[in-house]
């Protein structure tokens, strides 16, 4: 397919107030994450980037790009925050970033990192995505919006070759699938000096000692580049990061020669202007695919029968309703919302008073991040959790969740919360909104530090 020319530069909105200064952090030597030794950002000024450099311009190695029109997309509710590095750091050149997601899923993870990369100055961001995934659930307009103030540059990942350009930084959203799909191109980019980060989603499966691990080829591909300092593992939750640091030296057969300090990133973004809870008919939500091996619907249904709460339970996702086997005596209390587009999905959840994660497997508090947790922050809807979950997901505190008491079931806690009223519901919701904004800022600050480090290593 013939590449379209880059769209005209997007005019920069009026600058917003400067963000508070971040506390300096002492540099650390780190064999796996070379950028950990670079100077930290000590102030976060707000500025807007120069217009993206067109293909072929001096100093830019830009892949041929298909630009999706943005005229029909409403502007963001407020100007995006652009991170400007501290004067203590040398100014870097324009950096080429490839954000890659080859499977049909994980686009709720693509969106926040597209937003983070597009909030940085002097970057050229290209999304390489699977054809099916990038057109599902109405995600296209959201990708366009999150790419602002730059025009969205998106190519099908099947078209990625070693001659597609010279990325400085590559971010793999679906690590093993992406490695399998584009490994020959990845190898060429790495040999030319690119730096790669990849998200580990199911950490317990990354064990070379397990003869049945589905990720053997991916691990064997990664390890040499990890040893060279060009490949980093990142996670989406503190408990997964701790697990990686403890287990991966043995899973990857590197021993203590390599220290795995897996950075925790935040897969969150802002969906729209403020959404208020449904005061007339307050409800709880369980988001995600209708898969009883992931979420313990049976337990929740049994509690509904036992405690008869006033509020309804909305199940938002996709899949076969028959898998969940809703008992007939509570059918009127259970509302299925299937096949919603991403905007409608998050907007609907945002009207609930709580999300009930109801984990069906211990992995979600041991070595795997739950999508329900990220969804709660995106939709600014507090989770209903016990202390075990709160300890695992330590990015939260009691002000940003509904805490289930030791003598309560989930539905008992939901029933109690449903009587607190709109003022209490909205106060908790505002706390989650503030957490979301802080997380988005942290993503931007971190990635700017990464780009500064890549640039510095090449110029020292």
C-alpha positions as CSV (number, residue, x, y, z in Angstrom):
1,X,0.0,0.0,0.0
2,X,1.4,3.4,-1.0
3,X,2.3,5.6,2.0
4,X,0.3,8.8,2.4
5,X,2.2,12.0,3.1
6,X,2.4,13.3,6.6
7,X,-0.5,15.5,7.7
8,X,0.1,19.2,8.4
9,X,1.5,19.9,11.8
10,X,-1.1,20.3,14.6
11,X,-1.1,23.7,16.0
12,X,0.2,23.8,19.6
13,X,-2.5,24.7,22.2
14,X,-1.8,27.4,24.8
15,X,0.7,26.1,27.4
16,X,-0.6,25.0,30.8
17,X,1.0,25.6,34.2
18,X,4.2,24.0,35.1
19,X,4.1,20.8,37.0
20,X,5.7,20.5,40.4
21,X,9.4,19.6,40.6
22,X,10.2,15.9,41.1
23,X,12.6,15.0,43.9
24,X,16.1,14.1,42.7
25,X,17.1,10.4,42.8
26,X,20.6,9.1,43.3
27,X,22.0,7.4,40.2
28,X,22.3,3.6,40.4
29,X,24.4,1.3,38.3
30,X,22.2,-1.4,36.7
31,X,23.4,-4.0,34.3
32,X,20.0,-4.7,32.9
33,X,18.6,-1.1,32.7
34,X,21.4,1.1,31.6
35,X,19.3,4.2,31.8
36,X,18.9,3.7,35.5
37,X,22.3,5.4,36.0
38,X,21.4,8.6,34.1
39,X,20.6,11.8,35.9
40,X,16.9,12.0,36.8
41,X,14.5,14.7,35.8
42,X,14.5,17.4,38.4
43,X,11.8,19.6,37.0
44,X,8.8,19.0,34.8
45,X,8.2,22.1,32.7
46,X,5.2,22.0,30.3
47,X,6.0,22.8,26.7
48,X,4.8,21.7,23.3
49,X,7.0,19.9,20.7
50,X,8.0,21.1,17.3
51,X,6.1,19.8,14.4
52,X,7.0,16.2,13.6
53,X,9.8,15.9,11.0
54,X,8.6,14.7,7.6
55,X,10.1,11.5,6.1
56,X,13.5,12.1,4.6
57,X,14.3,15.3,6.6
58,X,17.8,15.7,7.9
59,X,18.5,13.7,11.1
60,X,15.3,11.7,10.9
61,X,15.0,8.0,10.0
62,X,11.3,7.7,9.5
63,X,9.4,4.7,8.3
64,X,6.9,5.1,5.5
65,X,3.7,6.0,7.3
66,X,0.0,5.9,6.7
67,X,-1.6,8.8,8.5
68,X,-5.2,8.4,9.7
69,X,-7.3,11.5,9.3
70,X,-8.0,13.3,12.5
71,X,-10.4,16.0,11.4
72,X,-13.4,14.1,12.8
73,X,-11.9,13.5,16.2
74,X,-12.9,16.1,18.9
75,X,-10.0,17.8,20.6
76,X,-8.9,16.5,24.0
77,X,-10.7,17.9,27.0
78,X,-7.5,19.8,27.9
79,X,-4.1,20.2,26.2
80,X,-1.9,17.1,26.7
81,X,1.0,17.5,29.0
82,X,4.3,17.6,27.2
83,X,7.4,16.7,29.3
84,X,10.4,18.9,28.8
85,X,13.7,17.6,30.2
86,X,15.6,19.4,32.9
87,X,18.4,21.7,31.9
88,X,20.7,19.3,33.8
89,X,20.3,16.8,31.0
90,X,21.8,17.3,27.6
91,X,19.3,18.2,25.0
92,X,18.8,15.1,22.8
93,X,18.0,14.9,19.1
94,X,14.8,13.8,17.6
95,X,14.2,10.2,18.5
96,X,12.3,7.6,16.5
97,X,10.0,5.3,18.5
98,X,8.3,2.2,17.3
99,X,5.4,1.1,19.4
100,X,4.6,-2.5,18.3
101,X,1.5,-4.6,19.0
102,X,1.0,-7.5,16.6
103,X,-1.9,-9.6,18.1
104,X,-5.6,-8.6,18.1
105,X,-5.7,-7.9,21.8
106,X,-3.9,-5.5,24.3
107,X,-5.0,-2.3,22.6
108,X,-6.1,-1.0,26.0
109,X,-2.4,-1.2,26.8
110,X,-1.3,0.3,23.5
111,X,-3.4,3.5,24.1
112,X,-1.7,4.7,27.3
113,X,1.8,4.3,25.9
114,X,0.9,5.9,22.7
115,X,-0.3,8.8,24.8
116,X,2.9,8.8,26.9
117,X,5.2,8.8,23.8
118,X,3.2,11.4,22.0
119,X,3.4,13.7,25.1
120,X,7.2,14.0,24.7
121,X,9.1,16.6,22.7
122,X,11.1,15.8,19.6
123,X,9.8,12.3,18.9
124,X,8.6,10.6,15.8
125,X,6.3,7.8,16.9
126,X,5.1,5.0,14.6
127,X,2.5,2.4,15.8
128,X,3.0,-1.0,14.1
129,X,-0.2,-2.9,14.8
130,X,-2.0,-6.0,13.6
131,X,-4.7,-5.2,11.0
132,X,-7.5,-6.9,12.9
133,X,-6.7,-5.5,16.4
134,X,-6.3,-2.0,15.2
135,X,-9.9,-2.0,13.8
136,X,-11.7,-3.7,16.7
137,X,-14.0,-2.2,19.3
138,X,-13.9,1.3,17.8
139,X,-10.2,1.7,18.9
140,X,-9.2,3.7,15.7
141,X,-10.5,7.1,16.8
142,X,-9.0,6.6,20.2
143,X,-5.6,5.9,18.7
144,X,-5.9,9.1,16.7
145,X,-6.8,11.1,19.8
146,X,-4.0,9.7,22.0
147,X,-1.4,10.4,19.3
148,X,-2.1,14.2,19.6
149,X,-0.6,16.7,19.2
150,X,1.2,14.7,16.5
151,X,-0.8,13.1,13.6
152,X,-1.1,9.3,14.1
153,X,1.4,7.3,12.1
154,X,0.2,3.7,11.9
155,X,1.4,0.8,9.8
156,X,0.4,-2.8,9.7
157,X,3.0,-4.8,11.6
158,X,3.0,-7.4,8.8
159,X,4.7,-4.7,6.7
160,X,7.6,-4.1,9.1
161,X,11.0,-5.0,7.6
162,X,14.6,-4.2,8.5
163,X,14.5,-1.5,5.9
164,X,11.4,0.2,7.4
165,X,13.6,2.8,9.2
166,X,16.0,3.1,12.1
167,X,14.2,3.2,15.4
168,X,16.1,4.4,18.5
169,X,13.6,2.9,20.9
170,X,11.2,0.0,20.4
171,X,8.4,-0.9,22.8
172,X,6.7,-4.3,22.5
173,X,3.2,-4.3,24.1
174,X,2.7,-8.1,23.6
175,X,6.2,-9.4,24.2
176,X,6.3,-13.1,23.0
177,X,3.8,-12.6,20.3
178,X,5.6,-9.5,19.0
179,X,9.0,-11.3,19.0
180,X,7.6,-14.2,17.1
181,X,5.9,-11.9,14.5
182,X,8.8,-9.5,13.8
183,X,12.0,-11.1,15.1
184,X,14.0,-10.7,11.9
185,X,13.3,-7.0,11.8
186,X,14.0,-6.7,15.5
187,X,17.4,-8.4,15.1
188,X,18.4,-5.9,12.4
189,X,17.3,-2.9,14.5
190,X,19.1,-4.2,17.6
191,X,22.3,-4.8,15.6
192,X,22.0,-1.2,14.5
193,X,21.8,-0.1,18.1
194,X,18.1,0.1,18.9
195,X,17.0,-0.2,22.5
196,X,14.0,-2.5,23.3
197,X,11.5,-2.7,26.2
198,X,8.9,-5.4,26.4
199,X,6.0,-6.0,28.8
200,X,5.8,-9.3,30.6
201,X,2.1,-10.2,31.1
202,X,2.1,-13.8,32.4
203,X,5.4,-13.9,34.3
204,X,5.0,-17.5,35.6
205,X,5.1,-18.9,32.1
206,X,8.6,-17.4,31.4
207,X,10.5,-20.3,32.9
208,X,13.0,-22.1,30.8
209,X,13.1,-24.9,33.4
210,X,9.5,-25.8,32.5
211,X,9.5,-28.1,29.4
212,X,6.1,-26.9,28.5
213,X,6.7,-23.2,28.6
214,X,5.2,-21.5,25.5
215,X,7.9,-18.8,25.6
216,X,11.1,-20.8,25.2
217,X,12.0,-19.3,21.9
218,X,11.2,-15.7,23.0
219,X,13.4,-16.1,26.1
220,X,16.3,-17.5,24.2
221,X,15.9,-14.6,21.8
222,X,15.9,-12.0,24.5
223,X,18.7,-13.2,26.8
224,X,21.7,-12.2,24.7
225,X,20.3,-8.7,24.2
226,X,19.5,-8.4,27.9
227,X,23.2,-9.2,28.6
228,X,24.2,-6.5,26.2
229,X,22.1,-4.0,27.9
230,X,19.8,-3.3,24.9
231,X,16.7,-5.2,26.1
232,X,14.6,-4.4,29.2
233,X,11.7,-6.1,30.8
234,X,8.9,-3.9,32.2
235,X,5.7,-4.8,34.1
236,X,2.3,-3.4,34.8
237,X,2.1,-3.9,38.6
238,X,4.4,-3.8,41.6
239,X,3.8,-7.5,42.6
240,X,4.8,-8.6,39.1
241,X,7.9,-6.5,39.2
242,X,8.9,-8.1,42.5
243,X,8.2,-11.6,41.1
244,X,10.4,-10.9,38.0
245,X,13.2,-9.6,40.2
246,X,13.1,-12.7,42.4
247,X,12.4,-15.5,39.8
248,X,13.8,-14.4,36.4
249,X,17.5,-15.0,37.2
250,X,16.6,-18.7,37.5
251,X,13.8,-18.7,34.9
252,X,16.2,-17.2,32.3
253,X,19.2,-19.3,33.5
254,X,21.3,-16.1,33.9
255,X,21.8,-16.5,37.7
256,X,23.0,-13.4,39.5
257,X,25.0,-12.2,36.5
258,X,21.9,-10.2,35.6
259,X,19.7,-8.2,38.0
260,X,16.1,-7.8,36.8
261,X,14.8,-4.5,38.1
262,X,11.6,-4.5,36.1
263,X,10.2,-1.0,35.9
264,X,6.5,-0.7,36.8
265,X,4.6,1.2,34.1
266,X,1.0,2.4,34.3
267,X,-1.4,1.2,31.5
268,X,-3.8,4.1,32.1
269,X,-5.2,7.0,30.1
270,X,-8.0,9.5,30.3
271,X,-11.2,8.5,28.5
272,X,-13.1,11.7,28.5
273,X,-14.3,14.6,30.6
274,X,-15.6,13.7,34.1
275,X,-18.3,11.0,34.2
276,X,-20.6,10.9,37.3
277,X,-22.0,7.7,38.8
278,X,-25.5,6.5,38.2
279,X,-27.2,7.8,41.3
280,X,-30.7,6.6,40.4
281,X,-29.7,3.0,39.9
282,X,-26.3,2.4,41.5
283,X,-24.5,-0.7,40.2
284,X,-21.3,-2.6,40.5
285,X,-19.3,-3.8,37.5
286,X,-17.2,-6.8,36.6
287,X,-15.3,-6.0,33.3
288,X,-13.6,-8.4,31.0
289,X,-14.2,-11.5,28.9
290,X,-16.8,-13.9,30.2
291,X,-14.2,-16.4,31.3
292,X,-14.9,-18.1,34.7
293,X,-11.3,-19.4,34.9
294,X,-10.2,-15.7,35.2
295,X,-13.1,-14.3,37.4
296,X,-15.0,-16.2,40.0
297,X,-18.5,-15.4,38.8
298,X,-20.0,-18.4,40.6
299,X,-18.9,-17.1,44.0
300,X,-20.4,-13.7,43.3
301,X,-23.7,-15.2,42.1
302,X,-23.9,-17.3,45.3
303,X,-23.3,-14.2,47.4
304,X,-26.0,-12.3,45.5
305,X,-28.5,-15.0,46.3
306,X,-27.5,-15.0,50.0
307,X,-27.3,-11.3,50.7
308,X,-29.8,-9.9,48.1
309,X,-28.2,-6.4,47.6
310,X,-30.3,-3.6,46.2
311,X,-27.8,-2.7,43.4
312,X,-27.5,-4.6,40.2
313,X,-24.3,-6.2,38.8
314,X,-23.2,-5.2,35.3
315,X,-21.0,-7.7,33.4
316,X,-19.2,-5.9,30.6
317,X,-17.2,-7.8,28.1
318,X,-17.4,-10.4,25.4
319,X,-17.9,-14.1,25.1
320,X,-20.6,-16.7,25.8
321,X,-23.1,-15.8,28.5
322,X,-23.9,-19.5,28.9
323,X,-20.4,-20.0,30.4
324,X,-21.3,-18.0,33.4
325,X,-24.5,-19.9,34.3
326,X,-26.5,-17.2,36.1
327,X,-28.9,-18.7,38.6
328,X,-32.6,-18.0,37.6
329,X,-33.4,-16.4,41.0
330,X,-31.0,-13.5,40.3
331,X,-31.3,-13.1,36.5
332,X,-33.1,-9.7,36.9
333,X,-30.1,-8.4,39.0
334,X,-27.5,-9.4,36.5
335,X,-27.1,-7.1,33.4
336,X,-25.0,-8.2,30.4
337,X,-23.3,-5.5,28.3
338,X,-21.6,-7.2,25.5
339,X,-19.6,-6.1,22.5
340,X,-19.3,-2.4,23.4
341,X,-16.8,-0.2,21.7
342,X,-13.9,0.9,23.8
343,X,-15.4,4.4,24.4
344,X,-18.8,3.0,25.4
345,X,-17.2,0.3,27.5
346,X,-15.1,2.6,29.6
347,X,-17.9,5.2,29.8
348,X,-20.4,2.7,31.1
349,X,-17.9,1.4,33.7
350,X,-17.3,5.0,34.8
351,X,-20.9,5.2,35.9
352,X,-20.6,2.3,38.4
353,X,-19.9,2.8,42.0
354,X,-17.2,0.1,42.1
355,X,-15.5,-2.6,40.1
356,X,-15.4,-6.1,41.7
357,X,-12.2,-7.9,40.5
358,X,-13.2,-11.3,42.0
359,X,-10.0,-13.1,40.9
360,X,-10.5,-16.8,40.2
361,X,-6.7,-17.6,40.3
362,X,-4.0,-16.6,42.8
363,X,-1.7,-15.5,39.9
364,X,-3.4,-12.1,39.9
365,X,-1.9,-11.3,43.3
366,X,1.4,-13.3,42.7
367,X,2.7,-12.8,39.2
368,X,0.2,-11.4,36.8
369,X,-1.5,-7.9,36.5
370,X,-5.2,-7.8,36.2
371,X,-6.8,-5.8,33.4
372,X,-9.7,-5.0,35.9
373,X,-7.2,-2.9,37.9
374,X,-6.1,-0.8,35.0
375,X,-9.7,-0.5,33.8
376,X,-10.7,0.9,37.2
377,X,-8.1,3.6,37.0
378,X,-9.0,4.4,33.3
379,X,-12.6,4.7,34.2
380,X,-11.8,6.5,37.6
381,X,-13.9,3.9,39.3
382,X,-12.7,2.6,42.7
383,X,-12.0,-1.1,43.1
384,X,-13.6,-3.2,45.8
385,X,-10.6,-5.1,47.3
386,X,-9.4,-6.9,50.4
387,X,-6.1,-6.2,52.1
388,X,-4.4,-9.0,50.1
389,X,-5.2,-7.4,46.8
390,X,-4.3,-3.9,48.1
391,X,-0.9,-5.2,49.2
392,X,-0.2,-6.7,45.7
393,X,-1.4,-3.6,43.9
394,X,0.5,-1.1,46.1
395,X,0.0,1.7,43.6
396,X,-3.3,2.2,45.5
397,X,-4.0,3.2,49.0
398,X,-7.2,3.1,51.1
399,X,-8.3,6.5,49.7
400,X,-8.5,5.2,46.2
401,X,-10.3,1.9,46.8
402,X,-13.3,0.5,48.6
403,X,-11.8,-1.7,51.3
404,X,-13.6,-4.9,52.0
405,X,-13.6,-5.6,55.7
406,X,-12.2,-8.9,57.1
407,X,-15.7,-10.2,58.0
408,X,-17.3,-9.1,54.7
409,X,-17.9,-10.9,51.4
410,X,-17.6,-8.8,48.2
411,X,-21.4,-8.5,47.9
412,X,-21.8,-7.6,51.5
413,X,-19.3,-4.8,51.0
414,X,-21.0,-3.7,47.8
415,X,-24.3,-3.5,49.6
416,X,-22.8,-1.4,52.4
417,X,-21.2,1.0,49.8
418,X,-24.4,1.3,47.9
419,X,-26.0,3.1,50.9
420,X,-23.2,5.6,51.3
421,X,-24.7,8.0,48.7
422,X,-23.5,10.1,45.8
423,X,-21.2,12.4,47.9
424,X,-19.1,9.5,49.2
425,X,-19.1,7.8,45.8
426,X,-17.9,10.9,43.9
427,X,-15.3,11.7,46.6
428,X,-13.7,8.3,46.1
429,X,-14.0,8.6,42.3
430,X,-12.1,12.0,42.4
431,X,-9.3,10.3,44.3
432,X,-8.9,7.7,41.6
433,X,-8.9,10.5,39.0
434,X,-6.0,12.2,40.8
435,X,-4.2,8.9,40.9
436,X,-4.7,8.4,37.2
437,X,-3.2,11.9,36.4
438,X,-0.2,11.1,38.6
439,X,0.4,7.8,36.9
440,X,0.2,9.4,33.4
441,X,2.7,12.0,34.4
442,X,5.0,9.3,35.8
443,X,4.9,7.4,32.5
444,X,5.9,10.6,30.6
445,X,8.8,11.4,33.0
446,X,10.1,7.9,32.9
447,X,10.1,7.6,29.1
448,X,11.8,10.9,28.7
449,X,14.5,9.7,31.0
450,X,14.8,6.5,28.9
451,X,15.2,8.6,25.7
452,X,17.8,10.8,27.3
453,X,19.8,7.8,28.3
454,X,19.7,6.2,24.9
455,X,20.8,9.5,23.3
456,X,23.6,10.0,25.9
457,X,25.0,6.4,25.4
458,X,25.3,7.1,21.7
459,X,27.1,10.4,22.2
460,X,29.5,9.6,24.9
